[in-house]
Every structure is written in C-alpha cells, then in structure tokens.
Amino acid sequence: MKTKAVTVNKDILGGTPVFTGTRVPVQTLFDYLEGAYSIDDFLKSFPTVKKKLVVEVLHKAEKLVVLDESIA
C-alpha cells in the first residue's frame, strides 16, 4: 500500500511540507544530502521518518527534474 509521503497542513509548522506522520520538514532531508550526509545519517537523526517516505520523496523529486524540460 502506497502512502502519501508529504503532508502540508497550516497547523503543522505553518504549512511547511513535512514527512507524513512527523513534524520533520522535507527540506531537512535535502539539507542533509547537500551537506554530504547520507540517507542513513538522516534516518538516524530523525527516527520518526520511515525510509520508504524518504525514497518516495526522492523519486518524486527525480520525476520533477527528469520530466521538466525547462530545468535543463
């Protein structure tokens, strides 16, 4: 069963996109990766985030970049 990886709710961190079921902003994952940390490092730091949600977010980001020709 596939779940929605990201939740946006004005009552949770003012509408900042967070991993579903947590208060961890999705931006934090990208900050970790940009800082040369691994996904495992991120998951250790934020144990409430499930790996399947991280993978789903990364797949969605990949699709946005690959399918959006205006980025290239």
N, C-alpha and C positions, 0 to 999 in steps of 0.2 A: 504494500500500500504506500503510495507516494503522499508525502505531506508537504504543506507549504513551508518553505524554508525561512521565509522572511515575513515578519509582521510589522505593519505600520499602523500605529494607534496613537492618537494625540494624547492619550492618558499614560502612555509609556514613553518616557524620555522625550516628551514634547513632540512625538511623531517621528523621531529618528528611527530609521529602519533597524530592527533588531532581529536576531535569530529567534525563531518561533519558540515560545515557552521559556524565554530568558529575557534578561534586560541587557544583554551584550550587543552593542552596536555592530552591525556588519562591517562598518568602516574599520573597526579594530582588527578584523582579520586581514584586511588589505594593508593596514599599517604594519602589522607583524611581518607579512610577506615582503613588503617594501624594505623593512629593516633587516632582511636576510634571515629572519626566523623561519622555522619550519611549521608546517601544519601541526605536527605533533607538539611543538612548543606552545602553539596557540591553544591546543586542546588541553594541555597540562595546566595552562594558566586559567582557562575558562572551562572547568569540568562540566558545567551545565549545558554546554554546547555539544551536540552529538556530531560525530564525524560525517554522518550521512547528510546533515544540513550544510556543513562546510562544502562537501563535494557538490551538492546541488547548487549552491551559490556560485561556485567556481564554474560549473557547467553553464549556468545562465549567463555569467559574465563572458565566457568564451563565445557563446552563441551571439551575444550582442556585438562583440568585436568582429567575429568572422562574418556575420550576416550584414553588418552595417558598412557598406562600401564607402560611405562618406568619411569614415575614420582613416582609411588608407591614404 
